[in-house]
Amino acid sequence: ANELKKNEMLLVSQASTNLRLDADTVRDMIGNGNEALNETDAFPSCSFTNDTIRPQLFSFDLDMDAPELLTLHFSETVDYMSFNVTQITLSQGFDTDGVNETYTLTGGNVRMA
């Protein structure tokens, strides 16, 4: 499903959701294959439910060798152009005294992996 989400024009509404089949994609009990449904014969979706699930951060990798690289792993495809690096804060976690050292990123480059 995540591969489908990479195409921002495909499967985003009922109008952009159609189904095509190659000939013999499926057969009946006697062995007769279906006819091909090309672009002009494609079936429109009878219903469509928008994606309402928010992406979740599963894990991250941090490479402190130059150039420093922070890699984030999400539960689904995300729009990297919408990514706001300055909303990321790295922290050491709380120590026994409740001190939490943090660093909020001030910029950087975003690229799709």
Buried (B, 14 or more C-beta within 10 A) or exposed (E): EEEEBEEEEEBBEBEBBBEEBEEEEEEEEEEEEEEEBEEEEEEEBEEEEEEEEEBEEEEEEEEEEEEEEBEBEBEEBBEEEEBEEEEBEEEEEEEEEEEEEEEEEEEBEEEEE
